[in-house]
Amino acid sequence: MAGGVDQQPIETTRNEAGKAERDVVLSARDVTVGFGPKVVLDKLNLDIYRGEILGFVGASGTGKSVLMRTVLRLLPRRSGTIKILGQDFDELDEPERNALDMRLGVLFQQGALFSSLTVKENIQVPMREYLDLPVTLMDELAHLKIRMVGLAADAADKYPSELSGGMIKRAALARALALDPELVFLDEPTSGLDPIGAAEFDELIANLRDSLGLTVYMVTHDLDSLFSVCDRIAVLGKKRVMVEGTIDDMLAYDDPWVQAYFKGKRARSIVPQDDAPAARAQHDSGK
């Protein structure tokens, strides 16, 4: 770890018998965030466990991106504590904060690539900020990340303006993975992609999680993503996390918005594959 900073022990949840269960890699407790007189998040609690893909959903304007930006220290909070990988940023000095930052990766909704830099140079931005590496090594690492996210080798020397929407997402993901993070934040990663491209990106996320041992915090509206790759879902509403759990937990939760979201007209995409033929037959027969 950079600067020789010791890693803090990661918290674990415990069952009723007191036996340790899953590692908590992100813990938010009583987090309150507001702008002027408006309170966006009020005493919010959330845990994310090691190795999982958590889908974070909620109605527009409820504060999904606000929470992610607050966790990343891009927005201030009024109260509460946030621990990432067992550490509280508020208790760390600057070298320790930098060391913790290196263990995190972020993909913003529109990619946020620097337009004046090539894909390779964009990927190298975190390397230049936190590390002191030879240019040849940074080039090798950038090309490795480019292959890792499924881009062609010649994408390295292209500018963002020369990329399709799907390529921009993959290039931004490669930059998020530049420092081999443990926890990755994804803000609407499939927005703007066609169904095939979105499905391929979901598969990429799942494969990277499995191969690299990542933990993924995914803000999304995409029901297909929630069903296909997310281990758990957390729903933001009424300024807090209303419910968290599996798809089945969402379907059983008695709240009008949650029911409309997961059982509405667009929710047909979450029919389990084993049941899909029967569902189609029933639809075709007019039943």
GIJO-V411870 format. One record per backbone hydrogen bond with DSSP energy under -1.0 kcal/mol. CO is the residue of the C=O (numbers start at 0). NH is the residue of the N-H. E is the energy in kcal/mol with one decimal. If there is no record, write none. Layout:
CO & NH & E
CO & NH & E
This chain:
0 & 3 & -1.6
1 & 4 & -1.2
10 & 23 & -3.6
12 & 20 & -3.1
14 & 17 & -2.1
18 & 14 & -2.0
21 & 12 & -2.2
22 & 49 & -2.5
24 & 84 & -3.6
25 & 47 & -2.2
26 & 82 & -2.8
27 & 45 & -2.1
28 & 80 & -2.2
30 & 43 & -2.5
31 & 77 & -3.0
31 & 78 & -1.3
32 & 39 & -2.4
32 & 40 & -2.1
34 & 37 & -1.9
37 & 34 & -2.6
40 & 32 & -2.0
43 & 30 & -2.4
45 & 27 & -3.1
47 & 24 & -2.5
47 & 25 & -1.5
48 & 51 & -1.8
51 & 215 & -2.8
52 & 230 & -2.0
52 & 231 & -1.5
53 & 217 & -3.1
54 & 233 & -2.7
55 & 219 & -1.8
56 & 235 & -3.3
58 & 61 & -1.8
62 & 66 & -2.4
63 & 67 & -1.8
64 & 68 & -2.7
65 & 69 & -2.1
66 & 70 & -2.7
67 & 71 & -1.8
68 & 73 & -3.0
68 & 74 & -1.1
69 & 72 & -1.6
78 & 31 & -2.0
80 & 28 & -2.7
82 & 26 & -2.7
83 & 86 & -1.7
86 & 83 & -3.0
87 & 90 & -2.1
88 & 91 & -1.7
92 & 96 & -2.4
93 & 97 & -2.4
94 & 98 & -2.1
95 & 99 & -2.0
96 & 100 & -2.7
97 & 101 & -1.6
99 & 102 & -1.6
100 & 103 & -1.8
102 & 181 & -2.3
102 & 182 & -1.9
104 & 184 & -3.1
106 & 186 & -2.6
107 & 110 & -1.9
113 & 116 & -1.6
117 & 121 & -2.6
118 & 122 & -2.3
119 & 123 & -1.5
121 & 124 & -1.1
123 & 127 & -2.6
124 & 128 & -1.9
125 & 129 & -2.3
126 & 130 & -2.4
133 & 137 & -2.2
134 & 138 & -2.4
135 & 139 & -2.0
136 & 140 & -2.6
137 & 141 & -2.5
138 & 142 & -2.2
139 & 143 & -1.9
140 & 144 & -2.3
141 & 145 & -2.1
142 & 146 & -2.1
143 & 147 & -2.2
144 & 148 & -1.6
145 & 150 & -2.2
146 & 149 & -1.5
151 & 154 & -1.8
152 & 155 & -1.5
154 & 157 & -1.6
155 & 119 & -2.7
157 & 118 & -2.1
158 & 161 & -2.5
159 & 162 & -1.7
163 & 167 & -2.3
164 & 168 & -1.9
165 & 169 & -2.0
166 & 170 & -2.7
167 & 171 & -2.6
168 & 172 & -2.1
169 & 173 & -2.4
170 & 174 & -1.9
171 & 175 & -2.1
172 & 176 & -1.5
174 & 177 & -1.5
176 & 179 & -1.9
181 & 214 & -1.9
182 & 104 & -2.1
183 & 216 & -2.8
184 & 106 & -2.9
185 & 218 & -3.0
187 & 190 & -1.2
189 & 192 & -1.8
193 & 197 & -3.0
194 & 198 & -2.3
195 & 199 & -2.4
196 & 200 & -2.0
197 & 201 & -2.5
198 & 202 & -2.3
199 & 203 & -2.1
200 & 204 & -2.5
201 & 205 & -2.4
202 & 206 & -2.5
203 & 207 & -2.6
204 & 208 & -2.5
205 & 209 & -2.2
206 & 210 & -2.7
207 & 211 & -2.7
208 & 212 & -1.4
214 & 183 & -2.9
215 & 53 & -3.0
216 & 185 & -3.0
217 & 55 & -3.5
218 & 187 & -3.0
221 & 225 & -2.2
222 & 226 & -2.3
223 & 227 & -2.8
224 & 228 & -2.3
224 & 229 & -1.1
231 & 54 & -2.8
232 & 244 & -2.4
233 & 56 & -2.6
234 & 241 & -2.5
236 & 239 & -1.7
238 & 41 & -2.5
239 & 236 & -3.0
242 & 234 & -2.8
244 & 232 & -2.9
245 & 249 & -1.9
246 & 250 & -2.5
247 & 251 & -1.4
252 & 254 & -1.7
254 & 258 & -2.8
255 & 259 & -2.4
256 & 260 & -2.6
257 & 261 & -2.5
258 & 262 & -2.0
263 & 266 & -1.6
266 & 269 & -2.1
267 & 270 & -1.6
271 & 274 & -1.2
274 & 278 & -2.4
275 & 279 & -2.8
276 & 280 & -2.5
277 & 281 & -2.3
278 & 282 & -2.3
279 & 283 & -2.9
280 & 284 & -1.7
281 & 286 & -1.8
282 & 285 & -1.2
